[in-house]
Amino acid sequence: MTDGVFPSALREVRQDLTKRPVIVGVLSLGVLLGISGPFDTFSVLPALPRLLYWTSVVSLTFVTGSLTSTIVHRLLQKRPNWLQLVVSICAVGIVVTATLELFNLATLGFRHETLGDLLRQLGVVTLISGVIEAGSLALRSAPAPQRTRLAPLLDRLPLNKRGQILALGAEDHYVRVTTHKGSELVLLRLSDAMKEVGETRGLQIHRSHWVALDQITNVTRTGDRGQVTLSDGTSRPISRRFLPAIRDAGLLPGKTRGPARSA
């Protein structure tokens, strides 16, 4: 069951290490600590060795901490989130503290002489681990922001005219695209423009006119013709050929609808 946990966790951490934001973040933090020289390293180490030391410490602790956390979460993936969080924080604190102790002994010949000093370092590392783990859990739990997909037709309009589509109207070889921000002529056939309205629901009401359903505020009929009024106050004609479609949409006779809210 656990045979593939370590290799898969290692692959995940390796992928993270190839991401530019991670590389920039690790190096930036290493340089910042190298310049500031916390924990007496400013007085103990010269500038260049201090930069190398802290860059190595940040890189090493990131790798060991990420790997430990990933393994814990994979092993406990069927357990409650709070249990994963607690076990991961404790495990990362212990593993990173042990890693730092060995690294300092190997590079500086330094080690904590008392158990109290070692436990204090363990407490600091565990606290940092807890903050990072809690932040990661919050990010994973947060719903992904929904992006509204723009209709392809809007890409043909100037930026100041892009908005909710109200209507399309054929004018010679052009189509007048009307949005709640204005109108613009586009070199395009009406039939092609209708294919580019995206998720906007609408109807062709005339050989030369298409309207968005949620922008219709009123429909009137005179004989075998009709007219729709849109939310911007303008009107478009309904030809006899398209009256059945208007009827099937439940917009006749003379049905009034509230205007749709513009984006």
PASEBA-1860 file (N, C-alpha, C; in nm, 3 decimals):
! residues 263
1> MTDGVFPS> 0.082/-0.121/0.000/0.000/0.000/0.000/0.085/0.126/0.000 ~ 0.198/0.121/0.078/0.284/0.239/0.090/0.407/0.233/0.001 ~ 0.416/0.129/-0.083/0.537/0.110/-0.164/0.563/0.229/-0.256 ~ 0.455/0.285/-0.313/0.475/0.393/-0.410/0.465/0.531/-0.352 ~ 0.449/0.545/-0.221/0.431/0.677/-0.159/0.554/0.763/-0.172 ~ 0.670/0.709/-0.133/0.792/0.791/-0.137/0.829/0.832/-0.279 ~ 0.831/0.741/-0.378/0.866/0.784/-0.514/0.770/0.889/-0.569 ~ 0.639/0.872/-0.545/0.543/0.970/-0.597/0.558/1.104/-0.526
9> ALREVRQD> 0.585/1.101/-0.395/0.606/1.225/-0.321/0.733/1.295/-0.370 ~ 0.835/1.216/-0.398/0.961/1.272/-0.448/0.940/1.337/-0.584 ~ 0.861/1.274/-0.669/0.832/1.332/-0.801/0.757/1.464/-0.786 ~ 0.664/1.469/-0.693/0.586/1.592/-0.673/0.675/1.707/-0.626 ~ 0.763/1.677/-0.531/0.855/1.781/-0.481/0.951/1.824/-0.591 ~ 0.997/1.727/-0.671/1.088/1.760/-0.782/1.019/1.851/-0.883 ~ 0.891/1.826/-0.909/0.816/1.913/-1.000/0.802/2.054/-0.943 ~ 0.780/2.062/-0.812/0.770/2.194/-0.748/0.901/2.272/-0.762
17> LTKRPVIV> 1.011/2.200/-0.753/1.142/2.265/-0.760/1.174/2.319/-0.899 ~ 1.100/2.275/-0.999/1.122/2.326/-1.135/1.034/2.447/-1.167 ~ 0.945/2.482/-1.076/0.855/2.595/-1.099/0.926/2.727/-1.066 ~ 0.914/2.822/-1.156/0.985/2.949/-1.139/0.949/3.020/-1.008 ~ 0.819/3.030/-0.969/0.788/3.099/-0.843/0.856/3.036/-0.723 ~ 0.865/2.901/-0.722/0.931/2.833/-0.611/1.080/2.864/-0.609 ~ 1.143/2.857/-0.725/1.287/2.885/-0.733/1.315/3.028/-0.689 ~ 1.237/3.123/-0.741/1.257/3.264/-0.706/1.234/3.286/-0.556
25> GVLSLGVL> 1.127/3.222/-0.502/1.096/3.238/-0.361/1.207/3.185/-0.270 ~ 1.256/3.066/-0.301/1.362/3.004/-0.220/1.490/3.087/-0.225 ~ 1.531/3.126/-0.346/1.654/3.204/-0.360/1.640/3.342/-0.295 ~ 1.524/3.403/-0.310/1.503/3.536/-0.251/1.510/3.530/-0.099 ~ 1.445/3.429/-0.041/1.449/3.415/0.104/1.591/3.386/0.152 ~ 1.663/3.302/0.077/1.801/3.272/0.114/1.889/3.396/0.111 ~ 1.875/3.478/0.007/1.953/3.601/-0.003/1.916/3.699/0.108 ~ 1.786/3.711/0.137/1.740/3.802/0.242/1.798/3.763/0.377
33> LGISGPFD> 1.793/3.634/0.408/1.851/3.587/0.536/2.003/3.600/0.535 ~ 2.064/3.579/0.416/2.209/3.594/0.407/2.254/3.736/0.432 ~ 2.174/3.832/0.388/2.208/3.973/0.409/2.185/4.014/0.555 ~ 2.071/3.969/0.610/2.038/4.011/0.748/2.118/3.934/0.852 ~ 2.155/3.809/0.822/2.239/3.731/0.912/2.179/3.704/1.048 ~ 2.061/3.641/1.056/2.001/3.611/1.187/2.078/3.503/1.262 ~ 2.042/3.485/1.389/2.103/3.384/1.476/2.256/3.397/1.480 ~ 2.303/3.519/1.490/2.447/3.549/1.506/2.532/3.514/1.385
41> TFSVLPAL> 2.470/3.473/1.274/2.552/3.439/1.156/2.614/3.564/1.094 ~ 2.559/3.682/1.121/2.615/3.805/1.066/2.756/3.830/1.121 ~ 2.775/3.798/1.248/2.906/3.821/1.310/2.999/3.701/1.295 ~ 2.944/3.584/1.270/3.025/3.463/1.262/3.076/3.438/1.121 ~ 2.994/3.469/1.019/3.030/3.436/0.882/3.050/3.562/0.798 ~ 3.151/3.563/0.709/3.166/3.673/0.611/3.048/3.675/0.515 ~ 3.038/3.780/0.436/2.921/3.803/0.350/2.892/3.687/0.255 ~ 2.991/3.649/0.173/2.966/3.545/0.072/2.935/3.409/0.135
49> PRLLYWTS> 3.015/3.361/0.231/2.979/3.234/0.296/2.844/3.240/0.365 ~ 2.809/3.358/0.417/2.679/3.371/0.483/2.564/3.357/0.383 ~ 2.581/3.417/0.265/2.479/3.403/0.161/2.466/3.257/0.117 ~ 2.579/3.192/0.097/2.577/3.051/0.057/2.514/2.965/0.165 ~ 2.547/2.995/0.290/2.494/2.917/0.403/2.341/2.925/0.408 ~ 2.288/3.048/0.405/2.143/3.064/0.420/2.067/3.017/0.296 ~ 2.126/3.033/0.179/2.061/2.980/0.059/2.053/2.828/0.066 ~ 2.159/2.767/0.116/2.160/2.621/0.131/2.060/2.577/0.237
57> VVSLTFVT> 2.054/2.650/0.348/1.961/2.615/0.456/1.816/2.622/0.408 ~ 1.782/2.731/0.339/1.644/2.747/0.290/1.610/2.638/0.189 ~ 1.702/2.610/0.097/1.677/2.507/-0.004/1.661/2.369/0.060 ~ 1.751/2.339/0.153/1.749/2.207/0.218/1.623/2.188/0.302 ~ 1.586/2.290/0.379/1.468/2.277/0.464/1.340/2.275/0.380 ~ 1.340/2.346/0.268/1.222/2.342/0.181/1.203/2.201/0.126 ~ 1.311/2.141/0.078/1.302/2.007/0.019/1.260/1.904/0.124 ~ 1.328/1.904/0.238/1.297/1.803/0.340/1.158/1.825/0.399
65> GSLTSTIV> 1.123/1.951/0.422/0.990/1.981/0.477/0.879/1.945/0.379 ~ 0.895/1.982/0.252/0.794/1.951/0.150/0.779/1.800/0.132 ~ 0.892/1.730/0.128/0.889/1.585/0.109/0.820/1.517/0.228 ~ 0.854/1.559/0.349/0.792/1.500/0.468/0.643/1.526/0.471 ~ 0.604/1.651/0.444/0.462/1.687/0.444/0.384/1.609/0.338 ~ 0.441/1.597/0.219/0.373/1.525/0.112/0.355/1.378/0.146 ~ 0.457/1.316/0.205/0.448/1.176/0.244/0.338/1.156/0.349 ~ 0.336/1.245/0.450/0.235/1.233/0.556/0.095/1.245/0.499
73> HRLLQKRP> 0.075/1.345/0.413/-0.059/1.366/0.357/-0.101/1.250/0.267 ~ -0.006/1.190/0.198/-0.041/1.075/0.113/-0.075/0.953/0.199 ~ 0.000/0.931/0.306/-0.026/0.817/0.393/-0.158/0.831/0.468 ~ -0.195/0.956/0.498/-0.316/0.980/0.577/-0.428/1.043/0.493 ~ -0.424/1.020/0.363/-0.519/1.089/0.276/-0.665/1.053/0.304 ~ -0.689/0.937/0.366/-0.826/0.898/0.400/-0.864/0.941/0.541 ~ -0.773/1.004/0.611/-0.799/1.051/0.746/-0.851/1.195/0.744 ~ -0.909/1.242/0.854/-0.958/1.381/0.858/-0.845/1.483/0.835
81> NWLQLVVS> -0.881/1.597/0.782/-0.782/1.701/0.752/-0.707/1.747/0.876 ~ -0.779/1.757/0.988/-0.713/1.806/1.110/-0.603/1.710/1.156 ~ -0.627/1.579/1.138/-0.526/1.481/1.177/-0.406/1.489/1.084 ~ -0.431/1.502/0.953/-0.320/1.520/0.859/-0.237/1.642/0.896 ~ -0.307/1.749/0.933/-0.238/1.874/0.964/-0.149/1.859/1.087 ~ -0.203/1.801/1.194/-0.128/1.785/1.318/-0.006/1.695/1.298 ~ -0.027/1.580/1.235/0.083/1.485/1.214/0.190/1.546/1.124 ~ 0.147/1.617/1.019/0.242/1.678/0.925/0.325/1.785/0.993
89> ICAVGIVV> 0.261/1.869/1.073/0.335/1.975/1.144/0.441/1.916/1.235 ~ 0.403/1.816/1.312/0.498/1.753/1.405/0.611/1.683/1.330 ~ 0.575/1.610/1.223/0.676/1.537/1.146/0.774/1.632/1.080 ~ 0.723/1.740/1.019/0.811/1.838/0.954/0.901/1.904/1.057 ~ 0.846/1.939/1.173/0.928/2.000/1.277/1.045/1.912/1.318 ~ 1.018/1.784/1.338/1.124/1.691/1.381/1.227/1.669/1.270 ~ 1.179/1.643/1.147/1.271/1.613/1.037/1.356/1.734/1.002 ~ 1.296/1.851/0.994/1.373/1.971/0.958/1.472/2.007/1.069
97> TATLELFN> 1.431/1.993/1.194/1.524/2.021/1.305/1.644/1.927/1.300 ~ 1.619/1.799/1.276/1.729/1.703/1.266/1.818/1.735/1.147 ~ 1.757/1.775/1.035/1.834/1.811/0.915/1.923/1.932/0.942 ~ 1.868/2.034/1.008/1.946/2.153/1.040/2.062/2.120/1.135 ~ 2.035/2.034/1.230/2.139/1.998/1.326/2.256/1.928/1.254 ~ 2.225/1.837/1.166/2.330/1.767/1.091/2.403/1.861/0.995 ~ 2.327/1.950/0.930/2.387/2.044/0.835/2.483/2.140/0.906 ~ 2.440/2.193/1.020/2.526/2.285/1.096/2.650/2.215/1.148
105> LATLGFRH> 2.634/2.090/1.186/2.750/2.014/1.235/2.848/1.988/1.122 ~ 2.796/1.961/1.002/2.882/1.930/0.888/2.950/2.055/0.831 ~ 2.880/2.168/0.831/2.935/2.289/0.767/3.005/2.383/0.863 ~ 2.953/2.396/0.985/3.008/2.492/1.081/3.072/2.426/1.202 ~ 3.054/2.294/1.210/3.105/2.225/1.327/3.028/2.263/1.453 ~ 2.904/2.306/1.435/2.824/2.355/1.548/2.712/2.257/1.578 ~ 2.685/2.238/1.706/2.570/2.162/1.749/2.524/2.215/1.883 ~ 2.395/2.194/1.911/2.341/2.240/2.039/2.396/2.152/2.152
113> ETLGDLLR> 2.449/2.218/2.254/2.513/2.142/2.362/2.413/2.093/2.465 ~ 2.297/2.159/2.475/2.199/2.116/2.575/2.069/2.075/2.507 ~ 1.997/1.989/2.574/1.868/1.943/2.522/1.769/2.059/2.515 ~ 1.781/2.152/2.609/1.691/2.267/2.610/1.705/2.353/2.485 ~ 1.832/2.376/2.444/1.854/2.454/2.322/1.797/2.384/2.199 ~ 1.815/2.253/2.195/1.764/2.176/2.082/1.611/2.180/2.078 ~ 1.549/2.170/2.196/1.403/2.174/2.202/1.349/2.311/2.163 ~ 1.423/2.416/2.199/1.380/2.550/2.158/1.383/2.564/2.005
121> QLGVVTLI> 1.488/2.510/1.943/1.494/2.513/1.797/1.381/2.430/1.738 ~ 1.351/2.315/1.798/1.241/2.232/1.752/1.109/2.309/1.761 ~ 1.092/2.385/1.867/0.970/2.463/1.884/0.955/2.570/1.777 ~ 1.066/2.639/1.746/1.062/2.744/1.643/1.031/2.684/1.506 ~ 1.099/2.575/1.473/1.078/2.510/1.343/0.935/2.457/1.331 ~ 0.885/2.398/1.440/0.748/2.343/1.438/0.646/2.455/1.423 ~ 0.671/2.569/1.489/0.580/2.683/1.475/0.575/2.733/1.331 ~ 0.693/2.746/1.270/0.698/2.788/1.129/0.628/2.687/1.040
129> SGVIEAGS> 0.649/2.560/1.069/0.583/2.454/0.992/0.432/2.463/1.005 ~ 0.386/2.493/1.126/0.242/2.505/1.149/0.179/2.617/1.069 ~ 0.249/2.731/1.063/0.198/2.846/0.986/0.189/2.810/0.838 ~ 0.295/2.746/0.786/0.298/2.710/0.644/0.192/2.605/0.612 ~ 0.178/2.504/0.699/0.079/2.398/0.676/-0.063/2.453/0.681 ~ -0.090/2.541/0.778/-0.224/2.598/0.789/-0.257/2.682/0.666 ~ -0.157/2.759/0.620/-0.178/2.839/0.499/-0.202/2.754/0.376 ~ -0.127/2.644/0.365/-0.145/2.554/0.251/-0.283/2.488/0.253
137> LALRSAPA> -0.328/2.450/0.373/-0.460/2.388/0.386/-0.569/2.487/0.347 ~ -0.552/2.613/0.389/-0.652/2.715/0.355/-0.659/2.737/0.204 ~ -0.542/2.736/0.139/-0.540/2.755/-0.006/-0.603/2.636/-0.078 ~ -0.577/2.515/-0.028/-0.635/2.396/-0.092/-0.786/2.391/-0.074 ~ -0.833/2.442/0.041/-0.976/2.436/0.071/-1.055/2.548/0.005 ~ -0.986/2.656/-0.031/-1.057/2.770/-0.090/-1.110/2.733/-0.228 ~ -1.235/2.772/-0.258/-1.290/2.742/-0.391/-1.215/2.819/-0.498 ~ -1.192/2.753/-0.610/-1.122/2.818/-0.720/-1.210/2.928/-0.779
145> PQRTRLAP> -1.152/3.043/-0.805/-1.232/3.151/-0.864/-1.285/3.112/-1.000 ~ -1.411/3.143/-1.025/-1.471/3.111/-1.153/-1.445/3.223/-1.252 ~ -1.394/3.185/-1.365/-1.366/3.283/-1.468/-1.477/3.282/-1.572 ~ -1.525/3.400/-1.599/-1.629/3.413/-1.701/-1.564/3.409/-1.839 ~ -1.609/3.315/-1.920/-1.552/3.302/-2.054/-1.617/3.405/-2.145 ~ -1.536/3.490/-2.204/-1.587/3.591/-2.294/-1.626/3.528/-2.427 ~ -1.729/3.585/-2.488/-1.769/3.539/-2.620/-1.657/3.571/-2.719 ~ -1.624/3.479/-2.809/-1.518/3.505/-2.908/-1.543/3.632/-2.988
153> LLDRLPLN> -1.670/3.664/-3.009/-1.704/3.784/-3.087/-1.649/3.911/-3.023 ~ -1.639/3.911/-2.890/-1.592/4.031/-2.820/-1.445/4.060/-2.849 ~ -1.370/3.958/-2.887/-1.229/3.980/-2.921/-1.213/4.068/-3.043 ~ -1.320/4.078/-3.122/-1.315/4.161/-3.243/-1.345/4.308/-3.213 ~ -1.387/4.338/-3.091/-1.427/4.474/-3.056/-1.315/4.547/-2.984 ~ -1.314/4.680/-2.991/-1.220/4.758/-2.909/-1.246/4.730/-2.761 ~ -1.145/4.746/-2.679/-1.159/4.715/-2.536/-1.271/4.793/-2.471 ~ -1.289/4.919/-2.512/-1.392/5.003/-2.448/-1.534/4.968/-2.491
161> KRGQILAL> -1.549/4.876/-2.587/-1.682/4.836/-2.633/-1.717/4.693/-2.591 ~ -1.624/4.625/-2.523/-1.649/4.487/-2.484/-1.737/4.482/-2.360 ~ -1.845/4.408/-2.369/-1.939/4.396/-2.258/-2.046/4.295/-2.290 ~ -2.154/4.297/-2.214/-2.262/4.202/-2.237/-2.327/4.231/-2.372 ~ -2.341/4.126/-2.452/-2.396/4.143/-2.586/-2.547/4.163/-2.579 ~ -2.596/4.268/-2.648/-2.739/4.295/-2.656/-2.798/4.248/-2.788 ~ -2.732/4.284/-2.899/-2.791/4.255/-3.030/-2.685/4.256/-3.138 ~ -2.719/4.192/-3.250/-2.637/4.194/-3.370/-2.726/4.240/-3.485
169> GAEDHYVR> -2.670/4.322/-3.572/-2.747/4.369/-3.686/-2.662/4.375/-3.812 ~ -2.712/4.312/-3.920/-2.637/4.311/-4.047/-2.650/4.445/-4.117 ~ -2.536/4.499/-4.162/-2.533/4.623/-4.239/-2.438/4.603/-4.356 ~ -2.492/4.576/-4.474/-2.412/4.543/-4.592/-2.323/4.423/-4.562 ~ -2.191/4.439/-4.572/-2.100/4.326/-4.546/-2.052/4.324/-4.401 ~ -2.111/4.408/-4.318/-2.068/4.421/-4.178/-2.179/4.375/-4.084 ~ -2.141/4.356/-3.959/-2.236/4.330/-3.852/-2.213/4.435/-3.744 ~ -2.321/4.501/-3.704/-2.310/4.595/-3.593/-2.334/4.518/-3.463
177> VTTHKGSE> -2.229/4.510/-3.383/-2.237/4.441/-3.254/-2.269/4.544/-3.147 ~ -2.381/4.526/-3.082/-2.423/4.619/-2.976/-2.406/4.552/-2.841 ~ -2.330/4.616/-2.753/-2.314/4.569/-2.616/-2.365/4.678/-2.522 ~ -2.363/4.651/-2.394/-2.410/4.753/-2.300/-2.309/4.868/-2.287 ~ -2.195/4.857/-2.359/-2.097/4.966/-2.361/-2.095/5.042/-2.493 ~ -2.184/5.006/-2.585/-2.188/5.076/-2.713/-2.197/4.979/-2.828 ~ -2.169/5.026/-2.950/-2.177/4.939/-3.067/-2.056/4.961/-3.157 ~ -2.030/4.861/-3.239/-1.914/4.864/-3.328/-1.943/4.780/-3.451
185> LVLLRLSD> -1.900/4.829/-3.568/-1.914/4.753/-3.691/-1.797/4.657/-3.707 ~ -1.830/4.532/-3.741/-1.729/4.428/-3.759/-1.749/4.367/-3.897 ~ -1.639/4.349/-3.970/-1.646/4.288/-4.102/-1.670/4.138/-4.086 ~ -1.798/4.100/-4.093/-1.835/3.962/-4.063/-1.979/3.940/-4.110 ~ -2.011/3.817/-4.149/-2.149/3.785/-4.183/-2.229/3.763/-4.055 ~ -2.358/3.793/-4.059/-2.442/3.776/-3.940/-2.442/3.630/-3.894 ~ -2.447/3.539/-3.989/-2.450/3.396/-3.952/-2.323/3.356/-3.878 ~ -2.209/3.411/-3.917/-2.083/3.381/-3.849/-2.076/3.449/-3.713
193> AMKEVGET> -2.128/3.572/-3.707/-2.127/3.645/-3.580/-2.212/3.572/-3.475 ~ -2.324/3.514/-3.519/-2.412/3.442/-3.427/-2.343/3.320/-3.367 ~ -2.246/3.264/-3.439/-2.173/3.148/-3.389/-2.068/3.187/-3.285 ~ -2.041/3.319/-3.274/-1.935/3.364/-3.184/-1.987/3.436/-3.061 ~ -2.114/3.417/-3.029/-2.169/3.485/-2.911/-2.143/3.406/-2.782 ~ -2.079/3.291/-2.794/-2.043/3.214/-2.677/-2.165/3.160/-2.602 ~ -2.170/3.186/-2.470/-2.277/3.134/-2.387/-2.398/3.227/-2.382 ~ -2.395/3.336/-2.458/-2.508/3.428/-2.460/-2.625/3.365/-2.535
201> RGLQIHRS> -2.737/3.346/-2.468/-2.855/3.286/-2.530/-2.930/3.394/-2.607 ~ -2.966/3.362/-2.732/-3.034/3.461/-2.813/-3.116/3.399/-2.925 ~ -3.182/3.484/-3.001/-3.266/3.441/-3.112/-3.246/3.533/-3.232 ~ -3.249/3.473/-3.350/-3.256/3.555/-3.471/-3.403/3.589/-3.492 ~ -3.432/3.720/-3.500/-3.571/3.763/-3.511/-3.602/3.824/-3.648 ~ -3.500/3.834/-3.732/-3.515/3.898/-3.862/-3.397/3.855/-3.947 ~ -3.411/3.866/-4.075/-3.299/3.831/-4.163/-3.173/3.907/-4.126 ~ -3.189/4.027/-4.070/-3.074/4.113/-4.041/-3.052/4.137/-3.891
209> HWVALDQI> -3.128/4.068/-3.804/-3.118/4.099/-3.661/-3.118/3.974/-3.573 ~ -3.036/3.980/-3.473/-3.029/3.879/-3.366/-3.028/3.953/-3.234 ~ -3.097/3.901/-3.131/-3.101/3.968/-3.001/-3.075/3.869/-2.889 ~ -3.018/3.918/-2.781/-2.995/3.834/-2.663/-3.125/3.823/-2.584 ~ -3.163/3.701/-2.547/-3.290/3.678/-2.479/-3.302/3.756/-2.349 ~ -3.195/3.758/-2.270/-3.206/3.823/-2.139/-3.200/3.976/-2.147 ~ -3.191/4.030/-2.269/-3.191/4.175/-2.287/-3.325/4.226/-2.341 ~ -3.418/4.134/-2.366/-3.549/4.173/-2.418/-3.638/4.219/-2.302
217> TNVTRTGD> -3.691/4.341/-2.312/-3.780/4.392/-2.207/-3.926/4.394/-2.250 ~ -3.950/4.392/-2.382/-4.089/4.393/-2.428/-4.098/4.341/-2.571 ~ -4.209/4.274/-2.600/-4.236/4.224/-2.734/-4.377/4.266/-2.774 ~ -4.389/4.325/-2.892/-4.523/4.361/-2.943/-4.542/4.299/-3.080 ~ -4.669/4.274/-3.115/-4.699/4.215/-3.245/-4.805/4.298/-3.316 ~ -4.781/4.323/-3.446/-4.877/4.393/-3.530/-4.896/4.310/-3.656 ~ -5.007/4.239/-3.664/-5.031/4.153/-3.779/-4.930/4.041/-3.783 ~ -4.865/4.026/-3.899/-4.765/3.920/-3.913/-4.624/3.973/-3.892
225> RGQVTLSD> -4.614/4.085/-3.823/-4.484/4.143/-3.790/-4.480/4.167/-3.639 ~ -4.365/4.208/-3.591/-4.354/4.239/-3.450/-4.232/4.325/-3.422 ~ -4.209/4.348/-3.294/-4.096/4.433/-3.254/-4.054/4.396/-3.112 ~ -3.923/4.394/-3.088/-3.872/4.371/-2.952/-3.804/4.498/-2.904 ~ -3.822/4.525/-2.777/-3.752/4.637/-2.713/-3.645/4.579/-2.621 ~ -3.525/4.636/-2.630/-3.412/4.585/-2.552/-3.387/4.670/-2.428 ~ -3.299/4.621/-2.344/-3.274/4.689/-2.217/-3.212/4.826/-2.233 ~ -3.152/4.856/-2.350/-3.096/4.989/-2.371/-3.199/5.087/-2.429
233> GTSRPISR> -3.324/5.039/-2.443/-3.431/5.125/-2.492/-3.451/5.122/-2.642 ~ -3.362/5.055/-2.716/-3.375/5.049/-2.862/-3.465/4.934/-2.901 ~ -3.513/4.937/-3.025/-3.604/4.834/-3.075/-3.546/4.766/-3.197 ~ -3.591/4.642/-3.219/-3.553/4.566/-3.337/-3.678/4.502/-3.395 ~ -3.688/4.495/-3.530/-3.808/4.437/-3.592/-3.808/4.285/-3.590 ~ -3.929/4.228/-3.584/-3.947/4.084/-3.597/-4.016/4.058/-3.730 ~ -3.957/3.976/-3.813/-4.020/3.945/-3.941/-4.112/3.825/-3.927 ~ -4.204/3.810/-4.022/-4.302/3.702/-4.018/-4.235/3.565/-4.008
241> RFLPAIRD> -4.125/3.549/-4.077/-4.056/3.419/-4.080/-4.011/3.375/-3.940 ~ -3.977/3.471/-3.854/-3.921/3.435/-3.724/-4.022/3.447/-3.610 ~ -4.147/3.479/-3.641/-4.248/3.486/-3.536/-4.267/3.353/-3.461 ~ -4.267/3.238/-3.531/-4.281/3.111/-3.458/-4.172/3.090/-3.352 ~ -4.048/3.131/-3.382/-3.940/3.115/-3.284/-3.964/3.203/-3.163 ~ -4.016/3.324/-3.186/-4.047/3.413/-3.076/-4.159/3.354/-2.991 ~ -4.259/3.296/-3.057/-4.371/3.234/-2.986/-4.323/3.114/-2.905 ~ -4.238/3.032/-2.967/-4.187/2.913/-2.898/-4.104/2.950/-2.775
249> AGLLPGKT> -4.042/3.068/-2.778/-3.962/3.113/-2.664/-4.049/3.171/-2.554 ~ -4.181/3.176/-2.576/-4.272/3.226/-2.474/-4.278/3.376/-2.464 ~ -4.241/3.446/-2.572/-4.234/3.592/-2.568/-4.355/3.659/-2.631 ~ -4.451/3.581/-2.679/-4.572/3.636/-2.740/-4.695/3.578/-2.669 ~ -4.803/3.656/-2.669/-4.817/3.789/-2.730/-4.788/3.898/-2.627 ~ -4.712/3.998/-2.670/-4.688/4.119/-2.591/-4.642/4.095/-2.449 ~ -4.558/3.994/-2.431/-4.512/3.963/-2.296/-4.403/4.058/-2.252 ~ -4.413/4.109/-2.129/-4.313/4.203/-2.078/-4.222/4.131/-1.981
257> RGPARSA> -4.095/4.158/-1.995/-3.995/4.098/-1.906/-3.910/4.205/-1.846 ~ -3.858/4.181/-1.726/-3.767/4.277/-1.666/-3.634/4.273/-1.734 ~ -3.565/4.385/-1.744/-3.435/4.388/-1.810/-3.332/4.309/-1.732 ~ -3.247/4.242/-1.804/-3.139/4.168/-1.739/-3.036/4.265/-1.686 ~ -2.972/4.228/-1.577/-2.867/4.313/-1.523/-2.744/4.305/-1.608 ~ -2.688/4.418/-1.638/-2.567/4.422/-1.720/-2.447/4.389/-1.637 ~ -2.346/4.330/-1.705/-2.223/4.296/-1.634/-2.144/4.422/-1.609
END
